[in-house]
Amino acid sequence: MFTDDTLKGRTALITGGGSGIGLEIATHYARVGASVMLVGRNEDRIEAAVKAITAEGGKAAAWRADVRNYDELQAAIQGTVERFGGLDILINNAAGNFVCPTAELSPRGWKTVIDIDLNGTFHGCHAAYPYLKQSPHGGTIISIITMLGITGWPGAAHCAAAKAGILSLSRTLAVEWGPDKIRVNTISPGPIGDTEGVRRMYIETGRGELEARKTALGRFGRKSEIANAAIYLASDLAGYVTGENLIVDGGRWLKYVAA
């Protein structure tokens, strides 16, 4: 069980922090003592998220930026340092995804997802590096990916390629930046029931029960379970963990392997 000071004195920047898993991580980080900067393209959404976090007594701020634009993201990181006095944790969560057979996928559609997911993650890591290596706690980078980056998935070549790139980038940085006391890991969530994506793809189409049974645990995950994984990886409890992909999918991928 985490305590209200597990991440006390640390500052985290979360891209895609205005909704879904990003907002859940930001909310839970604030509850365990971290100051959080929420970054996103929708200013109204991230401002509303900040209000909700501060209403609980958390420390939070918002910064509008598009991760595809290096200068905008760099400004957000610098603004975080100016606001909170440093940067200890970077959460790369911003993502774009849609289902489309590869033969029907336009070059523009491919580029959009690669730009948001892979290039956006590189932008964040690169811009944050000078500050993360100054963290008295040791810097931490956590990127939210999926098992698509390992297994591939029909109709999601663009997403799978982007996530595979993030995984490879993360493992490379874990080695390159380890001497700077920066740990770099990824989290691969399975189907998370209280997210818009699962609701739209599975629940509203009547496939919810079927898809839930595809996990070893027989249920969808919860956003809070991903947030808990992100707290662990950012905390001193994971001080010797780097270059890892933490799979939080209820055993879904193992069921496919076993089958």
Order of alpha helices (4+ residues) and beta strands (2+ residues): beta-alpha-beta-alpha-beta-alpha-beta-alpha-alpha-beta-alpha-alpha-beta-alpha-alpha-beta-alpha
